[in-house]
């Protein structure tokens, strides 16, 4: 009897680990890593966060978000967007306002589609773990020298998109303002502190002395988020961790900052994605748009402090 149960369990596991499933994990991992290393830190860093030179990225991102909502054949549109993204990586980082708009548009179009395809928090955990680990180590590559990495990530995403099958699930959870506002505030706190650190002498991300500490802290944060997802006081804990992160920055406690800040980043992002993956596509579109807004607000605040 026990042998039969083991065989059934192995068969169900093997059925889930198919080519389409692996392709989706690779696609999401590659695009998340691309966003972290190319859009968020690569291009922004290369242009020294000059709003006048990069303002078309968020404009393109917002239009991409609303475009994917209106498009009927989303799978083919995502593949086309990834193809354009791959082509544009061959001229990285020498972009114009127009090509930056196209990159933002592609990212905005792809992201909601990928989040909507998420099925459970385990796959989210593995995707974020891989992306954060790669981002932690690859951030030491100078922003102007990440072209090859961007091409590789874009090719992985593009090829994986050909084997990914869209899930036909029905999601009807509503976007509650009461539940969503804390998420918006978390991202605003994160974006602001991240951009402030990038312009300070305490840029822990690019200090190789903290690389291992940051990597382990990211994994710990994901583990905490995975275990405490249904915890009733997640908002309070996350705000406390952000408060400590800002405090350690003010007090110049670099090592403590390198522990606490990555923990809260991983922790809250897992909570956010878990919430988003239950939304209908229309609700997810609105949520994705507001997250682009909060990220842009964080950059604006950091530049004017």
N, C-alpha and C positions, 0 to 999 in steps of 0.2 A: 504493500500500500504506500509506504513512504517513498519507495523507488519511483512509483508512478507519479506521485506528487512532484518529485524532483524533476522528472522528465517533462511534465506539463509546465513547470515553472521555467525550465530552460527553453522550452519551445516558445512560450509567451515572450520571454526576454529576447530571443533571437528574432521573433517576428517584428518586434519594435525596433531592434537595431538593424534596419535595412538601409539600402543605399540612399533613399530619399531622406531618411531621418539624419544620417551622418552628414549628408550634403547640407541640410538645413543648419545643423550645428556649426559646420565649417563656414557657411555663409554668414551667420549671425556673428560668429567669432571674428571673422575677417573684417566685417563692416564696423563692428564695435571698436576693434583695434585701429582701423583706418580713421575713425572719427577721433579717437584719443590722440593718435600720433601724427596725423596729417592735418585734419581740420582744426582741432582744438589747440594743439601745441605746435605743430609744424608751421602751418601757414600764418597763424596769428603771431607766432614768435618771429618768423622771417620778416614780416612787415611791421615788427615792433609794436603790435597792437594799435597801429594807426587807423582810427576809425574811417578816415577819408579814403584809405586804400583798401579796406576790407568790408565796407558796409553792405556790399551786394551779396555777401554770403548769407546773412540772416534773411535778407529779402527773398533770395532764391529758396532758402529752406522753408520759409512760410508758404510760398506759392507751391512748392513741391508737396507739402503736407496736404493742402487743399486739392491739389490736382489728383493725387492718388485716391482721394475720397470720391471724386467724380468719374474716374476712369473705370470702365467695365472690366477690361482684360488686364488686371493688375499684375499678374505673373509675367506676362510679356513686357509690360511697361517697366517693371523692376529690372529685368534682364537688359533691356535697352539702356536704362539709366546707368547700370553697372558697366556696360560696354563703353558708354561715353566717358564715365569716370576713369576707366582704364586708359583710354586714349589720352585724356588730359593729363594723366600722371607722367606721360613721356615728356612733357614740357615743364614739369615741376622744378623749381617753385616760381617760374617766370610767368606769372599770371596777370591778366588785365582785369578790370572791373567786370567785364563780360564773362570771361572764363571762370572767375570766382563765383559769379552768379550761377553759372551752369553747375559748378561743383556743389554749391549750396542747394540748388534745386534737386539735384540727384540724391543728395543725402536726405533732404526733407521728404522726398518721394519714397525712398526705400525704408526708412526707419519705422514708420507706422505699420507698414506691411509686415515687417519682420516681427515686431512686438505682437501683432495680432495673431501670428502663427504660433506663438509660444503656447505650450500645453501644460507644463507643470514647473514648479519651482526648482526641481532637480536640474533640469537642463539649463535653466537660467543661472543656477549656481555654477555649473561647469563652464558656461560661456563667459560669465563675468570673471571667474578665476583665471581662465586662460588669457583673456584680454588685459586684465590688470597686471598679471605677471609679465606679459610681453611689454606692456606699456612702461612698467617700472624699470625694466632693463634697457629697452630700446630708446627711452627718452634721452639717454646720454649721447645718442647720435645727434650731431649738430642738425638743426632744422633744415638747413640748405642741402644736407646730404641724405635726406630720407626718400629721395625719389625712387630708388630701387626697391626699398621696403614698401612704399606706396604702390608700386607696380605689382609686386608680389601679392600683397593683400587684395588688391583689386582683381587680379587674375583668379585668385582662390575664390573670391566672392562671385565673380562672373561665371566661372566653370561650375561652381556648386549650384548656381541658380538654375542651370539646365536640368539638374537631377532632383530639385526640390519640388515636392507636390504640395499644393495649397490644401490646408485642412478645411473641411466643410463644417466647422462647428458653429453653433449659434450662441452668441454671447449677449446677454441682456442686462448685465449689471449697469446701474446708472452712475453718472459722474456727480457724486455728492459734493457740494461746495464745502461742507463741513469736513469731509474726509480729504478733499483735495488740497485745500489751502495749506495745511502743514507740509505737503509734498512740495508745493510751489516755494514755500519759505525755505525748506531744506536746500533745494537747488540754488536758490538765491544766495544763501549763506555760503554754500560750497563754491559757486562761481566767483563770488567776491573774494573770498580768502585765497583761492587758487591764483587769481590774477594778481592779488596783492603780493603773494609770495614770489611770483615770477619776476616782480620788479624790486625785490628786496634782497638784502644780503643773506636772508634765511631761506633761500630757494632749496628746500630739502630734496625736491624731486631730482634735481641735477647734481646734487652732492653725493658722490659715490660712497661716502662713508655711511650713508643711510639706506642704501639700496636694498640690502637684505632685510633690514628692519622694516622697511616700507612694504616689501613683498609679503613678509610673514604677517604683518598687521592687516594687509588687505585680505588675506586668507582667513584670519581670525574674525574680521568684520563680516565676511560672508557667512562664516559658520554661525556667528551670533544672530545674524539676520534670518538665517534658515531655521534656527531653533526657536527664535522668539517672534516668528512672524505673527502669530495670533496673540501676542502679548498685548494687554490692554493699554499699556503705558509706553508704547514704542516712541510716541512723539516726545514725551518728557525725557526719555533716555537719550534720544538723538539730539535734542536741543541741549542737553547737559554736555554731551560729547562735543558738540560744536562750540559751546561756551568755553569748554576747557581748551579746545584747539585755538580759539582766538586769544585766550588768556596766555597760553604757552608762547604764542607768537609775540604778544606784547612784552612778555617777560624774557624773551629770547631763550627759551628752553627748547632748543632745537631737537634734542633727542626725544623728549616727551612729545613734542609736536609730531615727530616722525612715527610715533606709535599710535597716538590717539586719532590724528586726522585721517590716515588711511582706513582705520577701523570704521569711523563714522561714514566715510564715503561708500565703502562696500556695503555696510549695514543698510543705509538708507536707500541705496540704488536697488538692492534686492527687494526691499519692501515696495518701492515705486513700481518696478517691473511686474511684480506679483499682482499688484492692484490693477495696473494697466491691462494685463493680459486677460482680465475678466470683462473688459469693457467692449461694447459694440464698436464697430469700426467708426461710426460717426462720433461717438463719445471720445474714442481714442484720438481722432483727428483734432478735436478741440483741446484735449489734454496735451498733445504733442506741440500744438501751436503755443500754448501758454508756457511750456517749458523752454521753447526757443526764446520767448520774451524774457523769462527769468534769467536765462543764461546771458542774454544781451544786457540786461539791467546790471548783472553782477560785474561785467566788464566795464560798463559805464561808471559804476560806483568806484571800482578800483582805480580807474584812470583819474578820478576827480577827488580822491582822498589826499 
